[in-house]
């Protein structure tokens, strides 16, 4: 039998190659190298083309028209079974004392025989109509008289009473401007129209900007205090996203891309806008002396935290495993095996949260799963690839090698109470900020970026605590104007959940 050699999928008899001229062999070698490079390039481009929210960090809104919803997968889900019947939702009625007007309507005659009706109904049916009054601005005028002294001729003007500042707009109006900026994401022009149409207040866009800056300065101390509080919490989550800061004030002459960071705790969230995505910024936000547990993605800025004190986001990992599984050859086998173990882990975790699986049994099951996942990562990491190779297989191997370096950070949530397996809390906190960014195209100056970060800090923290943002901003503006102590974003001791930080099972 004639011995054959494989040349790029074509089997050629070895005797034919021996009689082939050397020049033809050189051309054939060059063509085979070009074929290999072209094949890798095609695979790389196909992978880029097939990126979506399931196999990458692309948001679902950018999937495009070619990606259809998985209707079959949704149809297979079992219907939710409620063990306790939900009470019928009824519209809340205001107390009688709160009603502006109460009309007592009584029937005069019987609807059947027409006989005259008398008496009282101790429990009449209540029907309420809720409407808005015509809103008018509350204007207070101080007339400062100037009088001339009959003795020396000096003219003296009266001063504003104590507690009255020279600001031409009240603290509650300033707080409303701040709240509409962050909660409703109103632009200067939209806010100008809203104040005029709803409240009858005519105000210039420049004044609106000045009010926003006043609100920003009024909450500086509260924001810094919230940052110190967040850095001392036992469990935090961190994430970042792109932002745009223009150079109107000259603080961004090179027009660098800005970044919006968030640090989330159960009761307080802190936002920061900077022109850098570096490790130094992460240390500034989280705290260089941070000793708690950090949940995040695998971005390098968080690598200064020890893997034993980190929890990598499993949602990101599943997307990476999905991308591997959608490749061909060895990558597909590796990705499918990793993806299967990831889904199994989440299945168990959901049972732990529902109370249908004990923590002890969960830990035992995870120990076996850890061994299998480690073996899959090791087998993938041992595959030889070129240092500059960009093929899909090379991406799979490099991802597995990186995961092995931070393998301890995959399992913190299993042994540490209060730690979640995903970074969803930080990503959810960023969503309103991303909408604000997309609507406003970022900020025009550093002062604008600081306003965004501080207002997001106040708004999200107060929402976590169930407090009123309008009241908080009003009190902040009053405190800044009158030199009084500022209100705090730190929750009361009774409102802080107990994550049971002492419950720790050692690895």
Secondary structure, DSSP 8 states (H G I E B T S, - for coil): ---EEEETTEEEEHHHHHTS-HHHHHHHHHHHHHHHHHHHHHHHHHHHHT--TTTSS--GGGS-TT----HHHHHTS-----SS-----------GGG-S-------SB-TTT--B--S--TT----------------------EEE-TTT--EEE----TT--S-SS-HHHHHHHHHHHHHS---HHHHHHHIIIII-----HHHHHHHHHHHHHHTHHHHHHHHHHHHTSSEEEEEEEEE-B--TTSS-TT---EEEEEEE-SS-EEEEEES--SHHHHHHHH-TT--SEEEE-S-GGGTTS-GGGEEE-HHHHHHHHHHHHTS-THHHHHHHHHHHHHHHHHHHHHHHHHTSS-HHHHHHHHHHHHHHHHHHHHHHHTS---TT--SHHHHHHHHHHHHHHTGGGGSHHHHBTT--SS-HHHHHHHHHHHHHHHHHTSBSSHHHHHHHHHHHHHHHHHHHHT--HHHHHHHHHHHHHHT------S--GGGS----TT-B---
